[in-house]
Amino acid sequence: MTAKTIDEYIADSDPDVRELLTRLRETILSVAPGATERIRYGMPAIEIPSDRPNAGWLHFAAWKRHIGIYPVHEQTAELEARLEPYRSGADTLKFPLSEPTPYDLVRAIVEARSAQGEQGGRAAQTARVTSATNATNATNATNEGFHD
């Protein structure tokens, strides 16, 4: 049976992960009260409210050996350092079931999303790329004077 609600998804999950999924959901909702919940792509999804439009959906799912959270775009350097042990592929976090779930880290992700909207992580990445591009352009402009 395919779950139609997050409650059904959690109820249909392995008994060993039901409490983890419930607590993960509660953690997200405690930071984002009034968030929209639904099943998207076969997994729970919560739309994080933000002052910025299109803050985005945060999805989570139970797998055989981990809980996955998606998408978690690049964050500030400080937060990214905390996320690094859980990064797995583009914009994916995996919390192994064999380790305690870092709910404080989930809270930090949602807080960052609420404050910045989905574009917050992308904006930081764009700023770094823009800065690098500007530095390259400045170097090229300076070097143009050295050509005969």
Sequence and secondary structure as in RCSB ss.txt:
>XXXX:A:sequence
MTAKTIDEYIADSDPDVRELLTRLRETILSVAPGATERIRYGMPAIEIPSDRPNAGWLHFAAWKRHIGIYPVHEQ
TAELEARLEPYRSGADTLKFPLSEPTPYDLVRAIVEARSAQGEQGGRAAQTARVTSATNATNATNATNEGFHD
>XXXX:A:secstr
   SSHHHHHHHS HHHHHHHHHHHHHHHHHSTT EEEEETTEEEEE   SSS   EEEEEE SSEEEEE     
 HHHHHHHGGGB STT EEEETTS   HHHHHHHHHHHHHH THHHHHHHHHHHHHHHHHHHHHHHHHHTT  
